[in-house]
């Protein structure tokens, strides 16, 4: 139980830190110019926290824990990349299919970010947990 909690905290700190940095930059450079009319003035933090709490469980279940069990850093990279692509792709493609004014450019950038960020967080968390 203790090792699972440590894994959760390590993964959460890495992913949230990366995503916070990205969103701080991308909000003005990517999102507002393309979908500004759809954005809230400020994010709904409780809902955002719910996403992060749940998503970290996915990173652990589909990338970090399998990578540690298999002793394969590649498993962390590819598991994280696939999870990021599927999760962010689900969000972005659904928005393209259902929202007036959603940007295909935002979808491509966001899906690339989700793929990269999840793979990187899973890999970094795996490396940290191996070292502990």
Contact map, one row per residue, 1 for C-alpha under 8 A:
111110000000000000000000000000000000000000000000000000000000000000000000000000000000000000000000000000000000000000000000000000000000
111111000000000000000000000000000000000000000000000000000000000000000000000000000000000000000000000000000000000000000000000000000000
111111100000000000000000000000000000000000000000000000000000000000000000000000000000000000000000000000000000000000000000000000000000
111111110000000000000000000000000000000000000000000000000000000000000000000000000000000000000000000000000000000000000000000000000000
111111111000000000000000000000000000000000000000000000000000000000000000000000000000000000000000000000000000000000000000000000000000
011111111100000000000000000000000000000000000000000000000000000000000000000000000000000000000000000000000000000000000000000000000000
001111111110000000000000000000000000000000000000000000000001000000000000000000000000000000000000000000000000000000000000000010001000
000111111111000000000000000000000000000000000000000000011001000000000000000000000000000000000000000000000000000000000000000000000000
000011111111100000000000000000000000000000000000000000000000000000000000000000000000000000000000000000000000000000000000000000000000
000001111111110000000000000000000000000000000000000000000000000000000000000000000000000000000000000000000000000000000000000010011000
000000111111111000000000000000000000000000000000000000010011000000000000000000000000000000000000000000000000000000000000110110000000
000000011111111100000000000000000000000000000000000110010000000000000000000000000000000000000000000000000000000000000000000000000000
000000001111111110000000000000000000000000000000000000000000000000000000000000000000000000000000000000000000000000000000000000000000
000000000111111111000000000000000000000000000000000000000000000000000000000000000000000000000000000000000000000000000000100110000000
000000000011111111100000000000000000000000000000000000010000000000000000000000000000000000000000000000000000000000001100100000000000
000000000001111111110000000000000000000000000000000100000000000000000000000000000000000000000000000000000000000000000000000000000000
000000000000111111111000000000000000000000000000000000000000000000000000000000000000000000000000000000000000000000000000000000000000
000000000000011111111100000000000000000000000000000000000000000000000000000000000000000000000000000000000000000000001000100000000000
000000000000001111111110000000000000000000000000000000000000000000000000000000000000000000000000000000000000000000001000000000000000
000000000000000111111111000000000000000000000000000000000000000000000000000000000000000000000000000000000000000000000000000000000000
000000000000000011111111100000000000000000000000000000000000000000000000000000000000000000000000000000000000000000000000000000000000
000000000000000001111111110000000000000000000000000000000000000000000000000000000000000000000000000000000000000000000000000000000000
000000000000000000111111111000000000000000000000000000000000000000000000000000000000000000000000000000000000000000000000000000000000
000000000000000000011111111100000000000000000000000000000000000000000000000000000000000000000000000000000000000000000000000000000000
000000000000000000001111111110000000000000000000000000000000000000000000000000000000000000000000000000000000000000000000000000000000
000000000000000000000111111111100000000000000000000000000000000000000000000000000000000000000000000000000000000000000000000000000000
000000000000000000000011111111110000000000000000000000000000000000000000000000000000000000000000000000000000000000000000000000000000
000000000000000000000001111111111000000000000000000000000000000000000000000000000000000000000000000000000000000000000000000000000000
000000000000000000000000111111111000000000000000000000000000000000000000000000000000000000000000000000000000000000000000000000000000
000000000000000000000000011111111100000000000000000000000000000000000000000000000000000000000000000000000100000000000000000000000000
000000000000000000000000011111111111000000000000000000000000000000000000000000000000000000000000000000000100000000000000000000000000
000000000000000000000000001111111111101000000000000000000000000000000000000000000000000000000000000000000000000000000000000000000000
000000000000000000000000000111111111000000000000000000000000000000000000000000000000000000000000000000000000000000000000000000000000
000000000000000000000000000001111111000000000000000000000000000000000000000000000000000000000000000001100100000000000000000000000000
000000000000000000000000000000111111111000000000000000000000000000000000000000000000000000000000000011100000000000000000000000000000
000000000000000000000000000000111111111000000000000000000000000000000000000000000000000000000000000000000000000000000000000000000000
000000000000000000000000000000010011111000000000000000000000000000000000000000000000000000000000000000000000000000000000000000000000
000000000000000000000000000000000011111100000000000000000000000000000000000000000000000000000000000010000000000000000000000000000000
000000000000000000000000000000010011111111000000000000000000000000000000000000000000000000000000000000000000000000000000000000000000
000000000000000000000000000000000000011111100000000000000000000000000000000000000000000000000000000000000000000000000000000000000000
000000000000000000000000000000000000001111100000000000000000000000000000000000000000000000000000000000000000000000000000000000000000
000000000000000000000000000000000000001111110000000000000000000000000000000000000000000000000000000000000000000000000000000000000000
000000000000000000000000000000000000000111111001000000000000000000000000000000000000000000000000000000000000000000000000000000000000
000000000000000000000000000000000000000001111111000000000000000000000000000000000000000000000000000000000000000000000000000000000000
000000000000000000000000000000000000000000111111100000000000000000000000000000000000000000000000000000000000000000000000000000000000
000000000000000000000000000000000000000000011111110000000000000000000000000000000000000000000000000000000000000000000000000000000000
000000000000000000000000000000000000000000011111111000000000000000000000000000000000000000000000000000000000000000000000000000000000
000000000000000000000000000000000000000000111111111100000000000000000000000000000000000000000000000000000000000000000000000000000000
000000000000000000000000000000000000000000001111111110000000000000000000000000000000000000000000000000000000000000000000000000000000
000000000000000000000000000000000000000000000111111111000000000000000000000000000000000000000000000000000000000000000000000000000000
000000000000000000000000000000000000000000000011111111100000000000000000000000000000000000000000000000000000000000000000000000000000
000000000001000100000000000000000000000000000001111111110000000000000000000000000000000000000000000000000000000000000000000000000000
000000000001000000000000000000000000000000000000111111111000000000000000000000000000000000000000000000000000000000000000000000000000
000000000000000000000000000000000000000000000000011111111100000000000000000000000000000000000000000000000000000000000000000000000000
000000000000000000000000000000000000000000000000001111111110000000000000000000000000000000000000000000000000000000000000000000000000
000000010011001000000000000000000000000000000000000111111111000000000000000000000000000000000000000000000000000000000000000000000000
000000010000000000000000000000000000000000000000000011111111100000000000000000000000000000000000000000000000000000000000000000000000
000000000000000000000000000000000000000000000000000001111111111000000000000000000010000000000000000000000000000000000000000000000000
000000000010000000000000000000000000000000000000000000111111111100000000000000010010000000000000000000000000000000000100010000000000
000000110010000000000000000000000000000000000000000000011111111110000000000000000000000000000000000000000000000000000000010000000000
000000000000000000000000000000000000000000000000000000001111111111000000000000000000000000000000000000000000000000000000000000000000
000000000000000000000000000000000000000000000000000000000111111111000000000000110010000000000000000000000000000000000000000000000000
000000000000000000000000000000000000000000000000000000000111111111100000001111110010000000000000000000000000000000000000010000000000
000000000000000000000000000000000000000000000000000000000011111111110000000100110000000000000000000000000000000000000000011011000000
000000000000000000000000000000000000000000000000000000000001111111111000000000000000000000000000000000000000000000000000000001000000
000000000000000000000000000000000000000000000000000000000000111111111100001100000000000000000000000000000000000000000000000000000000
000000000000000000000000000000000000000000000000000000000000001111111111111100000000000000000000000000000000000000000000000001000000
000000000000000000000000000000000000000000000000000000000000000111111111100000000000000000000000000000000000000000000000000001000100
000000000000000000000000000000000000000000000000000000000000000011111111000000000000000000000000000000000000000000000000000000000000
000000000000000000000000000000000000000000000000000000000000000001111111001000000000000000000000000000000000000000000000000000000000
000000000000000000000000000000000000000000000000000000000000000000111111100000000000000000000000000000000000000000000000000000000000
000000000000000000000000000000000000000000000000000000000000000000111111111100000000000000000000000000000000000000000000000000000000
000000000000000000000000000000000000000000000000000000000000000000110011111110000000000000000000000000000000000000000000001001100000
000000000000000000000000000000000000000000000000000000000000000000100001111111000000000000000000000000000000000000000000000000000000
000000000000000000000000000000000000000000000000000000000000001001100101111111100000000000000000000000000000000000000000000000000000
000000000000000000000000000000000000000000000000000000000000001101100001111111110000000000000000000000000000000000000010011001000000
000000000000000000000000000000000000000000000000000000000000001000000000111111111000000000000000000000000000000000000011011000000000
000000000000000000000000000000000000000000000000000000000000001000000000011111111100000000000000000000000000000000000010000000000000
000000000000000000000000000000000000000000000000000000000000011100000000001111111110000000000000000000000000000000000010000000000000
000000000000000000000000000000000000000000000000000000000010011100000000000111111111000000000000000000000000000000100111111000000000
000000000000000000000000000000000000000000000000000000000000000000000000000011111111100000000000000000000000000001111110000000000000
000000000000000000000000000000000000000000000000000000000000000000000000000001111111110000000000000000000000000000100010000000000000
000000000000000000000000000000000000000000000000000000000110011000000000000000111111111000000000000000000000000000100100000000000000
000000000000000000000000000000000000000000000000000000000000000000000000000000011111111110000000000000000000001001111110000000000000
000000000000000000000000000000000000000000000000000000000000000000000000000000001111111110000000000000000000001101100000000000000000
000000000000000000000000000000000000000000000000000000000000000000000000000000000111111111000000000000000000000000000000000000000000
000000000000000000000000000000000000000000000000000000000000000000000000000000000011111111100000000000000000000001000000000000000000
000000000000000000000000000000000000000000000000000000000000000000000000000000000001111111110000000000000000011001100000000000000000
000000000000000000000000000000000000000000000000000000000000000000000000000000000001111111111100000000000010001000000000000000000000
000000000000000000000000000000000000000000000000000000000000000000000000000000000000011111111100000000000000000000000000000000000000
000000000000000000000000000000000000000000000000000000000000000000000000000000000000001111111110000000000000000000000000000000000000
000000000000000000000000000000000000000000000000000000000000000000000000000000000000000111111111000000000010011000000000000000000000
000000000000000000000000000000000000000000000000000000000000000000000000000000000000000011111111100000000010000000000000000000000000
000000000000000000000000000000000000000000000000000000000000000000000000000000000000000011111111110000000000000000000000000000000000
000000000000000000000000000000000000000000000000000000000000000000000000000000000000000000111111111001000000000000000000000000000000
000000000000000000000000000000000000000000000000000000000000000000000000000000000000000000011111111101110010000000000000000000000000
000000000000000000000000000000000000000000000000000000000000000000000000000000000000000000001111111000000000000000000000000000000000
000000000000000000000000000000000000000000000000000000000000000000000000000000000000000000000111111100000000000000000000000000000000
000000000000000000000000000000000000000000000000000000000000000000000000000000000000000000000011111111000000000000000000000000000000
000000000000000000000000000000000000000000000000000000000000000000000000000000000000000000000001011111000000000000000000000000000000
000000000000000000000000000000000010010000000000000000000000000000000000000000000000000000000000001111100000000000000000000000000000
000000000000000000000000000000000110000000000000000000000000000000000000000000000000000000000011001111110100000000000000000000000000
000000000000000000000000000000000110000000000000000000000000000000000000000000000000000000000001000011111110000000000000000000000000
000000000000000000000000000000000000000000000000000000000000000000000000000000000000000000000001000001111111000000000000000000000000
000000000000000000000000000000000000000000000000000000000000000000000000000000000000000000000000000000111111100000000000000000000000
000000000000000000000000000001100100000000000000000000000000000000000000000000000000000000000000000001111111110000000000000000000000
000000000000000000000000000000000000000000000000000000000000000000000000000000000000000010011001000000111111111000000000000000000000
000000000000000000000000000000000000000000000000000000000000000000000000000000000000000000000000000000011111111100000000000000000000
000000000000000000000000000000000000000000000000000000000000000000000000000000000000000000000000000000001111111110000000000000000000
000000000000000000000000000000000000000000000000000000000000000000000000000000000000000100010000000000000111111111000000000000000000
000000000000000000000000000000000000000000000000000000000000000000000000000000000001100110010000000000000011111111100000000000000000
000000000000000000000000000000000000000000000000000000000000000000000000000000000000100000000000000000000001111111110000000000000000
000000000000000000000000000000000000000000000000000000000000000000000000000000000000000000000000000000000000111111111000000000000000
000000000000000000000000000000000000000000000000000000000000000000000000000000001001101100000000000000000000011111111100000000000000
000000000000000000000000000000000000000000000000000000000000000000000000000000011111100100000000000000000000001111111110000000000000
000000000000000000000000000000000000000000000000000000000000000000000000000000001001000000000000000000000000000111111111000000000000
000000000000001001100000000000000000000000000000000000000000000000000000000000001001000000000000000000000000000011111111100000000000
000000000000001000000000000000000000000000000000000000000010000000000000000000011011000000000000000000000000000001111111110000000000
000000000000000000000000000000000000000000000000000000000000000000000000000111111101000000000000000000000000000000111111111000000000
000000000000000000000000000000000000000000000000000000000000000000000000000010010000000000000000000000000000000000011111111100000000
000000000010011001000000000000000000000000000000000000000000000000000000000000010000000000000000000000000000000000001111111110000000
000000000010000000000000000000000000000000000000000000000011001100000000000110010000000000000000000000000000000000000111111111000000
000000000000000000000000000000000000000000000000000000000000000100000000100110010000000000000000000000000000000000000011111111100000
000000000010010000000000000000000000000000000000000000000000000000000000000000000000000000000000000000000000000000000001111111110000
000000100110010000000000000000000000000000000000000000000000000100000000000000000000000000000000000000000000000000000000111111111000
000000000000000000000000000000000000000000000000000000000000000110110000100100000000000000000000000000000000000000000000011111111100
000000000000000000000000000000000000000000000000000000000000000000000000100000000000000000000000000000000000000000000000001111111110
000000000100000000000000000000000000000000000000000000000000000000000000000000000000000000000000000000000000000000000000000111111111
000000100100000000000000000000000000000000000000000000000000000000000000000000000000000000000000000000000000000000000000000011111111
000000000000000000000000000000000000000000000000000000000000000000010000000000000000000000000000000000000000000000000000000001111111
000000000000000000000000000000000000000000000000000000000000000000000000000000000000000000000000000000000000000000000000000000111111
000000000000000000000000000000000000000000000000000000000000000000000000000000000000000000000000000000000000000000000000000000011111
